[in-house]
Amino acid sequence: MKTRVYKPRYIPVLLLLVAALAFSSCSEKITSSAPAQEIALRIDLAGSNLDGTVAATFLVTVTGPGIAEPIEQQLYYLNGYLGGEVVVPAGPERRFRLEALGYGGEVIYSGETVADVEPDGELSLTIELHPRVQMVKVSPMYDVKPMGTTLKMKIRVFNLNDLHTFEGVLYNNGMTSEYTYRVENVVINPMLSDIAALTWSTREDNSVRFNVTCRTEGGTIVDSNGDAFLATVYIWTFFNDWPAESIHFYPSVTLMKDNTGSDMSVKDVYREDANVSLFPYSAAILAEYKLGWGTGSEDPSWIEDTSPNALHGTA
């Protein structure tokens, strides 16, 4: 019998953006008597899969008392961060609005928060972005797991008003299930289980087709905003010690019907993909202790770490 201690891993999610801000300088757009601050704005996206998002441009807009015109600044992406500089006057109730724009200039995501900007000091913001277009999304958008664990990929839809039936396919670019993983189950969101039915099946390419349909005629499976968490796809990964592997999951919409039974267009639905990095099981081991006397001492309190980290000790 062995006891194993694992290294903790924390992965940020794209929809929760933490901004660290610092200050100095001035702006012509500001009419407030409060001193202007040149904010070096950095929004942390470390661990997020920007390659999988349909956003092309990120824009921050600041408004509030004493600001004559909205202050706008485009942000750039570099090494897991959104960054840029924007000039904001010190003062209360500064509204920070963040928008993610598509390649056609349309707003795909947006979110905002209000905070006071002090003349001196630092400010930390959290902005939650919400889809503003019709979208099907796989989440978590980015995750890191040891091989041998079960992945839980959630299927969500947004802005699909009056949706009665949703059918789609979750594809992947991974190896065949014989070597890497297999779809174990697809479970409907428990909040929908009383009003909707789920059917699913796997395919030869290791993708999974699923269908969620409202049980009642004229009913809908989405809330008043057209949003819904539909189902969770459980994917069992094989327990091995291979090199790290990245699996890309991407959803496809094949059929949608509204609560009148009419077909809904699937061609305009955006998709947000997901990436999962699988790392070897041994890479997660921080220490490994065999129960009983240590191999290097006759002292019964000696504990021998048999992992390469050699974290020996006494009990």
Order of alpha helices (4+ residues) and beta strands (2+ residues): beta-beta-beta-beta-beta-beta-beta-beta-beta-beta-beta-beta-beta-beta-beta-beta-beta-beta-beta-beta-beta-beta-beta-beta
